[in-house]
Amino acid sequence: MATKRVLRNTAPPTEPQSELEESWSAWLRGTYARYWYVLFCMFVDVVVGLEIYLRIAGLTGVTLMVVVMVALVAVQVHIYLKAWGAQGRWAPLED
């Protein structure tokens, strides 16, 4: 007579997951503030660029606008990297 086949269902072990990966203050500094910083920088870039373009006419205004925008973006990127870069003060934690 044939024997019955027994199936055993063994699920792979799962790691316990915490409900909150990080605290609210860490999320506020690390993620929320970073998004607002980028939006603020884009707003400042647009306003400064348009003001220079409107106040100084001709090729001089366009040239000055480009030079100021490059310098402004360089400063903004430097500040961003100091705050949220790999070695930054509010850098996201790696697993």
N, C-alpha and C positions, 0 to 999 in steps of 0.2 A: 504494500500500500504506500501511496505517496505521502510525504511529510509536508506539513504546512510551512509556508515561507513566512517568516516573521520580519516585519519592517520596523526599523527603529529610526525615529526622526530625531536627529540631534542638531539643534540649531547652533550656529557658530556663536561663541561667546561675544557678548557686546560689552563695550565699555560704558560705565555709568556716565550719563551726560548731566552736567550741571544745568540748572534752569537759566542762570545768568552767566554768560561767559565773562563779562566784565561789569564793573560797577557803573552807576549812572554818571558819576563825576569823570571817570576815565573815558566813557563814551562821549560825554559832552566835550571834553578837551580834545580827544583824539579824532573823532569823526565829525561831530556837528560843527565845532569851531573851524575845522579844516575846510568844510564846504562853505561856510560863511566867509572865511578868509579869501577863498578863491573868487567868490562872487563880488566881494568888496574890491579886490584887485582889478577885476574886469571892469567894474563900474568906474574906478579911479582912472584906469587907462583910457576908457572912452571919453570921460569928461575932460581930462587933461589934454588929450589929443585934439578933441574938437575945439576946446578953448584956444589952443595955440593956433590951430588952423583958421579959426574965425578972426582972431585978433591981429595976426600977421599975414598980410596978403602976399600972394605970389609964390614963387619957387622958394623963397627964403622961409616962408611959413611951413611949407611942406617939408623942407629939409630939416628945419628945427624940430618939427613935430616927430619926424622919424628918429632923430638923435635922442630926443628926450624920452620917447617911448622905449627905445632899446635900453637906455640907462635905467628907466623906471622898472621895466620888466626884469632886468638883471638884479636890481635891489630886491624886488618882490620874490624872486626865486631864491635868492640868498636867505631871506627871512624865512621862507617856507621850509627850506632845508635845515635851517637852524632849529626850527620848532618841531617839524614832523619828519625830518629825514631819518636815515638809518641810525645816526647817533644823536638825534634830536631830543629835546626835552620831553616832548609828548609823542614820541615814536610809538607806533602800535607794537604790541608784544607779539613775538613770533612763538609758535608752538615748538 
